[in-house]
Amino acid sequence: MPPAWQSLANENDAARFTSASSAPLVIVSGDADTLVIPSTTASLAIDLCALDPPQNLERWLYAGLDHGGVVGSQQTDGTQAISDYLAWTAQRFAGDPPHSYRPIGMGSNTAMVTSSCG
């Protein structure tokens, strides 16, 4: 890894976080993801919730989606995980409270809030 990239990776290592960000955070993943396995995002949420004060966050888990299914624009079954994330982000810029949006998913891939600490 180039030194500049390594420096950024070190700075953004969740193990180094000592305080929560003032910005709300959403962690989006699929339960079939083999690139960023769901236990990794669950562990990150636990660590961020353990901060004092805890990070204002939600963790969404999509049934049956892999990494591409979550970050892709649309799946063949009609699931649009990215549309939930974009709607959540638009609400933040509109000034709506962080926990006012609930991911809906589409088709057979429902989304659920699995963690929240803010």
N, C-alpha and C positions, 0 to 999 in steps of 0.2 A: 504494500500500500504506500503511495506517495506520502511524504512527511506532512504535507498540508492536509491531506485527507485523514491521516492518522490523528492529527491534532483536533480536527473537527469531530471525529468519532469519539475521542477521549472526552472532549468538552460536552458532548451530548449523551454520554453514558449515564443511564438512569441511576446507577450505583453512586454517582457523584452528586446527584441532586440533594441539596440540603434544605430547599424551601420550594414551595409550590409557585407556579407561575400565576400571575393575575388573570391570564387568559384561560377560559374554559377549554377543555380538551376532550376530544372524542377519539376512541381507539376502535377501529373497525376491522374485523377479521372474519374469515370463514372457518367453519369447523372442519373442513376438508383441506385446509391449507397445509402443504408440506414444505413450503419455503419459510414462512414465519408461523411455526406451529402454535396452535391456540394456547397451550400452556405458557408460552413466552409472553403473549399479550396479557394473559391472566396474571402472571407474576409481576409484570410491569404495573398493572392496575393496583395490585396489592401494595407494591412498594410506594407508589405515588399517593395512595390513600393513607399510608402510614406517616407521611410527612406531617409536621405540625406548623401551621394548619394543613389539613389535607388538600390535595389538588382537587379542583372542581373538575370532575371527569365523569364520562360515561364510557362503557365498553359495550360495543354491539357485536354480537356473534350471529352470523348468517348460516343457517342449516344447509349443508350440502355444497357450499361454495368453496372453491380453492382460491389461491392468491389472485389469479387472473380474473376469477369471477367477481371478486370484490373490487379490484381496481379497474376492470374493464368497463366499457360504456354500457354494454347490454349483453346479456346471455341469450342463448337461443330459446330458453323457456320463458323469456320475458322479464327475468329478474334484472332489476337495475339498482344494485347496491350503491353505485356512485350517486344516483339521484337522491337517495336519503342523505348522504354526506353533504351534497351541494345544498339541499334544502336546510339542513342544520346550520351550515355556514352562512347562508343568506339570512337566516333568522338572527344569528349573532350580530351581523352587520346592521340589521334592522333594529337592534336593541332589545330583542325578545330575551327572556330569561333562558339560561342554558338548558334547563331540563324541560322546556316546553315542547320540544319536538320529540316525537316517538318514531323510530324507524319503522317502516311498513313492509319493505321488501315487496316482492311481487311473485306471482306464479307459485311454485311449490317451495320456494326458498324464503321462508319467513325470517324476519330479523327479530332478535330479542335483546333487550338491555340485560346484560348479565352482571354488570358491576356499576356502582355509582357511589361516589364518596363525597360529592360536593353539594 
